[in-house]
Amino acid sequence: MKTTIIQVKDYLNQEVTIGGWLANKRSSGKIAFLQLRDGTGFIQGVVVKAEVDEEVFETAKGLTQESSVYVTGTIVEDTRSPFGFEMQVKNIELIHEAIDYPITPKEHGTEFLMDHRHLWLRSKKQHAVMKIRNEIIRATYQFFNDNGFIKIDPPILTATSAEGTTDLFHTEYFDQEAYLSQSGQLYLEAAAMAFGKVFSFGPTFRAEKSKTRRHLIEFWMMEPEMAFVDHDESLEVQENYMSYLAESVLKNCALELNTLERDLDKLKNIKAPFPRITYDQAIEILKEKGFDDIEWGDDFGAPHETAIAEDFDKPVFITHYPAELKAFYMKPDPERPEVVLCADLIAPEGYGEIIGGSQRIDDFELMEERYQSHNLTGDSYQWYLELRKYGSVPHSGFGVGLERTVAWLSGVKHVRETIPFPRLLNRLYP
């Protein structure tokens, strides 16, 4: 019976065959322990010299790292293993012998590992991170589908910027200018006027020359937009979504979290509701913590976000930022127009901003004023303005960076490990 490692629990005390690769091994004169992987998981295969043909034992002793094999044996329980099972090997069929595999069990530098990212993905910790990433994606679809959202796919090639920034990748689109999308938000607002509640999940591109552990050039964003939803209602969706992700990872990725030695109590604490402070209160917190140079109107960097998060045992919303710091489409607070109805969700443990969102301007005249003040002239933005002309309603939305969320929930320090093939400022290989 051919099966996979993840399915061996269904074949206890039965003989099965698994196709896989040798991740590592150790052996003595009488027994060999093979660490096997097949893409679904890792399992130990035990080869006892006295219980197999001599040829099988010699094959086991001679196997090299990352050689591919078919291994046949009996599945038994192993309480010492986090996985809970091991294989008592009866036969080994060598498929392909790997010679001089470059990533050995010894320590390697980051640049070396990044140059060999196509192989580094095979390692146990990288495998765990990608499994958690996959669970976050699965849970995202589940959450929004269960809550009445429709998935809409915005274009990647656009004629405009979503946030008025110049940090865009430019390209030629036949006889006109085009850019790689930095956000699908504007298009999702149009879709929300058609379907009520929508979300997208896809790649975005930002040509920021940043080398921090929180930034990638190409990354994945989850972006919902909701008609007839105000700022406070949007915050409830955000905290419920994050709580759902944490619960799903805890439930379905226990083995991976154990591999990464993640503090589970930190994840168990991610439960709605989350604390909320205003930008004004955040400024006061920073001044009390010794950030004497920070002034009202300044944006927050990574050290500021980390310092603020230290005062809370959950993710914290920072709301009502100065309008001048935020994008042109954010709705001003009616009671205080110099700030906007927005929020950033700051994760604990130094992971910084995970979500950015706001209530959008729904007034045609005010949006026209914003167009003029931000020099958004010409036909490129005309369609977006028209959303405020034909049946405008209060609406809100937010964006979630997938890689930052994966890093936070898995406990990985750098986002370059949370995407299969990262694109960094000086890296386009492999």
C-alpha positions as CSV (number, residue, x, y, z in Angstrom):
1,M,0.0,0.0,0.0
2,K,1.5,3.3,-1.1
3,T,0.8,6.3,1.2
4,T,2.2,9.5,2.5
5,I,3.7,10.4,5.8
6,I,0.8,12.5,6.9
7,Q,-1.5,9.6,6.4
8,V,0.5,6.9,8.2
9,K,-1.7,7.2,11.3
10,D,-4.4,5.4,9.3
11,Y,-2.0,2.4,8.8
12,L,-0.9,1.6,12.3
13,N,0.8,-1.9,12.4
14,Q,0.4,-2.2,8.7
15,E,3.1,-2.4,6.0
16,V,3.1,0.6,3.6
17,T,5.4,2.1,1.0
18,I,6.4,5.8,1.1
19,G,8.1,7.8,-1.6
20,G,10.4,10.4,-0.2
21,W,13.9,11.9,0.4
22,L,16.5,11.3,3.0
23,A,16.7,14.5,5.2
24,N,19.4,13.1,7.5
25,K,20.6,9.8,9.1
26,R,22.7,8.2,11.8
27,S,23.8,4.6,12.0
28,S,25.8,2.1,13.9
29,G,27.0,-1.3,13.0
30,K,23.6,-2.9,13.8
31,I,20.9,-0.2,13.2
32,A,20.3,2.8,11.0
33,F,18.0,5.7,11.7
34,L,16.7,7.4,8.6
35,Q,15.0,10.8,8.8
36,L,12.6,10.8,5.8
37,R,10.5,13.5,4.3
38,D,7.9,13.3,1.5
39,G,6.5,16.9,1.4
40,T,3.6,16.1,3.7
41,G,5.8,15.6,6.8
42,F,8.8,13.9,8.4
43,I,9.1,10.4,9.8
44,Q,11.9,8.3,11.2
45,G,12.6,5.0,9.5
46,V,14.5,2.4,11.6
47,V,16.5,-0.2,9.8
48,V,17.7,-3.1,12.0
49,K,20.5,-5.1,10.4
50,A,19.3,-8.4,11.8
51,E,15.8,-8.0,10.5
52,V,16.5,-7.1,6.8
53,D,18.5,-8.4,3.9
54,E,22.1,-7.5,3.9
55,E,21.7,-5.5,0.7
56,V,18.9,-3.4,2.3
57,F,21.1,-2.5,5.3
58,E,24.0,-1.6,3.1
59,T,21.7,0.6,1.0
60,A,20.5,2.3,4.2
61,K,24.1,2.9,5.4
62,G,25.1,4.3,2.0
63,L,22.2,6.7,1.5
64,T,23.3,10.3,1.0
65,Q,21.4,13.4,2.0
66,E,18.4,14.2,-0.2
67,S,18.6,11.0,-2.2
68,S,15.1,9.9,-3.3
69,V,13.8,6.5,-2.3
70,Y,10.8,4.2,-1.9
71,V,10.8,2.9,1.6
72,T,8.6,0.0,2.7
73,G,8.0,-1.0,6.3
74,T,5.5,-1.3,9.1
75,I,4.1,1.8,10.9
76,V,4.3,1.7,14.7
77,E,3.6,4.2,17.4
78,D,6.6,6.2,18.8
79,T,5.7,8.2,21.9
80,R,9.2,9.9,21.9
81,S,8.5,11.5,18.5
82,P,6.5,14.7,18.2
83,F,4.9,13.1,15.1
84,G,3.9,10.0,17.1
85,F,4.8,7.3,14.6
86,E,7.9,5.7,13.0
87,M,8.5,3.1,10.3
88,Q,10.2,-0.3,10.9
89,V,11.9,-0.5,7.5
90,K,11.8,-3.8,5.5
91,N,13.0,-2.6,2.1
92,I,14.6,0.4,0.4
93,E,14.5,1.2,-3.3
94,L,16.9,3.9,-4.4
95,I,15.4,6.2,-7.0
96,H,18.1,8.8,-7.4
97,E,21.3,9.3,-5.5
98,A,22.1,12.9,-4.6
99,I,25.8,13.8,-4.6
100,D,27.3,16.6,-2.5
101,Y,24.0,18.2,-1.5
102,P,25.1,21.8,-0.6
103,I,22.9,22.4,2.5
104,T,24.4,20.1,5.1
105,P,23.3,19.9,8.8
106,K,26.0,22.4,9.8
107,E,25.3,26.1,10.1
108,H,25.2,28.2,7.0
109,G,25.1,31.9,6.4
110,T,21.9,33.7,5.4
111,E,23.2,34.7,2.0
112,F,24.2,31.2,1.2
113,L,20.8,29.9,2.2
114,M,19.1,32.5,0.2
115,D,21.2,31.6,-2.9
116,H,20.0,28.1,-2.3
117,R,16.4,28.9,-1.5
118,H,15.2,26.3,-4.0
119,L,16.8,23.7,-1.7
120,W,16.5,25.4,1.6
121,L,12.7,25.0,1.3
122,R,13.2,21.3,2.0
123,S,14.5,21.9,5.6
124,K,12.3,21.0,8.5
125,K,11.8,24.6,9.8
126,Q,11.2,26.1,6.4
127,H,8.7,23.3,5.7
128,A,6.9,24.2,9.0
129,V,6.7,27.9,8.1
130,M,5.2,27.1,4.6
131,K,2.7,24.7,6.2
132,I,1.6,27.5,8.6
133,R,1.5,30.0,5.6
134,N,-0.8,27.5,3.8
135,E,-3.1,27.2,6.9
136,I,-3.4,31.0,7.1
137,I,-4.4,31.1,3.5
138,R,-6.9,28.3,3.9
139,A,-8.4,29.9,7.1
140,T,-8.6,33.3,5.3
141,Y,-10.8,31.9,2.6
142,Q,-12.9,30.0,5.2
143,F,-13.4,33.1,7.4
144,F,-14.5,35.4,4.6
145,N,-16.6,32.8,2.8
146,D,-18.4,32.0,6.0
147,N,-19.0,35.7,6.6
148,G,-20.7,36.4,3.3
149,F,-17.7,37.9,1.3
150,I,-17.2,37.4,-2.4
151,K,-13.7,37.0,-3.8
152,I,-12.8,39.5,-6.5
153,D,-9.5,39.6,-8.3
154,P,-8.3,43.1,-9.0
155,P,-5.8,43.7,-11.9
156,I,-2.0,43.6,-11.3
157,L,-1.3,46.0,-14.2
158,T,-2.8,49.4,-13.4
159,A,-2.7,52.9,-14.7
160,T,-2.7,54.4,-11.3
161,S,-1.3,54.2,-7.8
162,A,-3.6,53.2,-4.9
163,E,-2.0,55.5,-2.4
164,G,-0.4,58.2,-4.4
165,T,3.1,57.0,-3.8
166,T,5.9,57.0,-6.4
167,D,7.3,53.7,-5.1
168,L,5.9,51.8,-8.1
169,F,7.3,49.5,-10.7
170,H,6.9,51.1,-14.0
171,T,6.3,49.2,-17.3
172,E,5.1,50.0,-20.8
173,Y,1.5,48.8,-21.6
174,F,1.6,49.0,-25.4
175,D,1.3,52.8,-26.0
176,Q,0.7,54.0,-22.5
177,E,2.2,54.0,-19.0
178,A,1.4,51.2,-16.5
179,Y,2.5,50.0,-13.1
180,L,2.6,46.8,-11.1
181,S,-0.2,47.1,-8.5
182,Q,0.7,48.0,-4.9
183,S,-2.9,47.4,-3.8
184,G,-6.2,46.2,-5.2
185,Q,-8.2,48.4,-2.9
186,L,-9.6,51.0,-5.3
187,Y,-10.9,48.2,-7.6
188,L,-12.3,46.4,-4.6
189,E,-14.3,49.5,-3.6
190,A,-15.9,49.4,-7.0
191,A,-16.7,45.7,-6.4
192,A,-18.1,46.4,-2.9
193,M,-20.6,48.7,-4.6
194,A,-21.8,45.7,-6.6
195,F,-21.6,42.9,-4.1
196,G,-21.6,44.4,-0.7
197,K,-18.7,42.6,0.9
198,V,-15.7,41.5,-1.1
199,F,-12.1,40.4,-0.6
200,S,-9.0,39.8,-2.7
201,F,-5.9,37.7,-2.0
202,G,-3.0,38.2,-4.4
203,P,0.5,39.6,-5.1
204,T,1.4,43.2,-4.7
205,F,4.6,45.1,-5.5
206,R,6.2,48.1,-3.8
207,A,9.5,49.5,-5.0
208,E,10.6,50.7,-1.6
209,K,14.4,50.6,-1.1
210,S,14.0,49.0,2.4
211,K,16.2,46.3,3.9
212,T,14.3,45.8,7.2
213,R,13.2,42.4,8.4
214,R,9.5,43.5,7.8
215,H,9.8,44.4,4.1
216,L,9.6,42.6,0.8
217,I,9.5,44.0,-2.7
218,E,6.8,41.4,-3.8
219,F,4.4,40.2,-1.2
220,W,0.8,38.9,-0.8
221,M,-2.1,41.0,0.5
222,M,-5.5,40.1,1.7
223,E,-7.8,43.0,1.2
224,P,-11.6,43.2,2.1
225,E,-13.9,46.1,1.3
226,M,-17.3,46.4,2.9
227,A,-20.3,48.5,1.9
228,F,-22.5,50.0,4.7
229,V,-19.7,49.3,7.3
230,D,-18.2,52.1,9.4
231,H,-14.8,52.4,11.0
232,D,-15.7,50.7,14.3
233,E,-17.5,47.9,12.6
234,S,-14.5,47.3,10.4
235,L,-12.3,47.0,13.5
236,E,-14.5,44.2,14.8
237,V,-14.1,42.3,11.5
238,Q,-10.3,42.8,11.8
239,E,-10.0,41.5,15.3
240,N,-12.3,38.6,14.7
241,Y,-10.3,37.6,11.6
242,M,-7.0,37.7,13.4
243,S,-8.4,35.7,16.3
244,Y,-9.7,33.1,13.8
245,L,-6.3,32.8,12.1
246,A,-4.6,32.3,15.5
247,E,-7.1,29.7,16.5
248,S,-6.8,27.8,13.2
249,V,-3.0,27.7,13.3
250,L,-3.1,26.4,16.9
251,K,-5.6,23.8,16.0
252,N,-4.2,22.6,12.7
253,C,-0.4,23.3,12.9
254,A,0.6,21.9,16.3
255,L,3.4,19.8,14.9
256,E,4.8,22.8,12.9
257,L,4.6,25.1,15.9
258,N,6.5,22.6,17.9
259,T,9.2,22.3,15.2
260,L,9.6,26.1,15.4
261,E,9.5,26.1,19.2
262,R,6.7,28.7,19.1
263,D,5.4,30.0,22.5
264,L,1.8,28.7,22.3
265,D,0.6,31.0,25.1
266,K,1.4,34.0,22.9
267,L,-0.9,32.6,20.2
268,K,-3.7,31.5,22.7
269,N,-3.8,35.1,23.9
270,I,-4.8,36.4,20.4
271,K,-8.5,36.7,21.1
272,A,-10.9,39.5,20.3
273,P,-11.5,42.2,21.5
274,F,-8.2,43.9,21.1
275,P,-7.3,47.1,23.0
276,R,-7.6,50.4,21.1
277,I,-5.7,53.6,21.6
278,T,-5.6,56.8,19.6
279,Y,-2.6,58.3,17.8
280,D,-2.6,61.0,20.5
281,Q,-2.4,58.4,23.2
282,A,0.4,56.6,21.3
283,I,2.4,59.9,21.2
284,E,2.0,60.2,25.0
285,I,3.1,56.6,25.5
286,L,6.2,57.2,23.4
287,K,7.2,60.4,25.3
288,E,6.8,58.5,28.6
289,K,9.2,55.8,27.2
290,G,11.9,58.3,26.4
291,F,11.2,59.1,22.7
292,D,11.7,62.8,23.3
293,D,12.0,63.7,19.6
294,I,8.6,62.4,18.6
295,E,6.0,65.1,17.9
296,W,2.4,65.1,16.8
297,G,2.3,64.7,13.1
298,D,5.3,62.3,13.0
299,D,4.9,58.8,11.6
300,F,5.8,55.8,13.6
301,G,8.7,53.6,12.7
302,A,9.5,50.0,13.9
303,P,11.0,51.1,17.2
304,H,8.0,53.2,18.0
305,E,5.6,50.4,17.2
306,T,7.5,47.9,19.3
307,A,7.6,50.3,22.2
308,I,3.9,50.9,22.1
309,A,3.1,47.1,21.8
310,E,5.1,46.4,24.9
311,D,2.3,47.9,27.0
312,F,-0.2,45.4,25.8
313,D,-0.5,41.6,26.0
314,K,-2.5,41.5,22.7
315,P,-2.4,43.2,19.4
316,V,-3.3,46.8,19.7
317,F,-5.2,49.2,17.4
318,I,-3.8,52.7,16.9
319,T,-6.6,54.8,15.6
320,H,-7.2,58.4,14.3
321,Y,-3.8,59.2,12.7
322,P,-3.3,62.7,11.3
323,A,-4.8,63.1,7.8
324,E,-1.5,64.3,6.4
325,L,0.2,60.9,7.2
326,K,-2.4,58.8,5.5
327,A,-3.8,58.1,2.0
328,F,-6.1,60.6,0.2
329,Y,-9.1,58.3,0.3
330,M,-9.4,58.0,4.1
331,K,-12.5,59.7,5.7
332,P,-11.9,62.5,8.1
333,D,-13.3,62.2,11.6
334,P,-16.4,64.5,11.5
335,E,-15.7,65.7,15.0
336,R,-12.0,66.4,14.3
337,P,-11.2,66.7,10.6
338,E,-7.4,66.9,11.1
339,V,-7.5,63.1,11.8
340,V,-8.9,60.3,9.8
341,L,-11.1,57.3,10.7
342,C,-8.3,54.8,10.3
343,A,-6.3,52.2,12.3
344,D,-3.1,50.2,12.2
345,L,-3.1,46.9,14.1
346,I,0.3,46.5,15.8
347,A,1.3,42.9,16.7
348,P,3.2,42.2,19.9
349,E,6.7,40.7,20.2
350,G,8.2,43.4,17.8
351,Y,6.3,42.3,14.7
352,G,4.9,45.7,14.0
353,E,2.0,46.7,11.8
354,I,0.0,43.7,10.5
355,I,-3.2,45.5,9.3
356,G,-3.8,49.0,7.9
357,G,-7.4,50.1,7.3
358,S,-9.9,52.9,7.3
359,Q,-13.3,54.1,6.5
360,R,-13.2,55.5,3.0
361,I,-14.4,58.9,1.9
362,D,-17.9,58.6,0.4
363,D,-18.7,62.2,-0.3
364,F,-18.3,63.3,-3.9
365,E,-17.3,66.9,-3.2
366,L,-14.8,66.0,-0.5
367,M,-13.2,63.4,-2.8
368,E,-13.0,66.0,-5.5
369,E,-11.1,68.3,-3.1
370,R,-8.7,65.5,-2.3
371,Y,-8.1,64.9,-6.0
372,Q,-7.1,68.5,-6.4
373,S,-4.9,68.6,-3.3
374,H,-3.1,65.4,-4.3
375,N,-2.8,66.3,-8.0
376,L,-4.8,63.3,-9.1
377,T,-5.8,64.8,-12.4
378,G,-6.6,63.3,-15.7
379,D,-8.7,60.3,-16.7
380,S,-6.9,57.6,-14.7
381,Y,-8.8,58.2,-11.5
382,Q,-12.1,59.3,-13.0
383,W,-13.8,55.9,-12.5
384,Y,-12.9,55.9,-8.8
385,L,-14.4,59.4,-8.3
386,E,-17.6,58.2,-10.0
387,L,-18.1,55.6,-7.2
388,R,-19.1,58.6,-5.1
389,K,-21.5,59.9,-7.8
390,Y,-23.7,56.9,-8.4
391,G,-25.2,55.5,-5.1
392,S,-22.4,56.3,-2.7
393,V,-22.6,54.7,0.7
394,P,-20.4,54.5,3.9
395,H,-17.8,51.8,3.4
396,S,-14.6,50.6,5.0
397,G,-11.8,48.2,4.3
398,F,-8.3,47.1,5.3
399,G,-5.2,45.3,4.1
400,V,-3.3,42.5,5.7
401,G,0.3,41.6,4.7
402,L,0.4,37.8,4.5
403,E,4.1,37.4,5.1
404,R,4.2,39.6,8.2
405,T,1.2,37.6,9.6
406,V,3.0,34.3,8.9
407,A,6.2,35.6,10.6
408,W,4.2,36.7,13.6
409,L,2.1,33.6,14.1
410,S,5.0,31.2,13.4
411,G,7.6,33.2,15.4
412,V,10.0,33.7,12.5
413,K,12.0,36.9,12.8
414,H,12.4,37.8,9.1
415,V,9.7,37.9,6.4
416,R,12.2,36.5,3.8
417,E,11.5,33.1,5.4
418,T,7.8,33.4,5.1
419,I,7.4,33.5,1.3
420,P,8.7,30.6,-0.9
421,F,11.0,32.8,-3.1
422,P,11.5,36.2,-1.6
423,R,12.1,39.3,-3.7
424,L,14.4,41.7,-1.8
425,L,16.1,45.0,-2.6
426,N,19.2,43.2,-4.0
427,R,17.8,39.8,-4.7
428,L,16.0,38.4,-7.8
429,Y,17.5,34.9,-7.6
430,P,16.5,32.2,-7.5
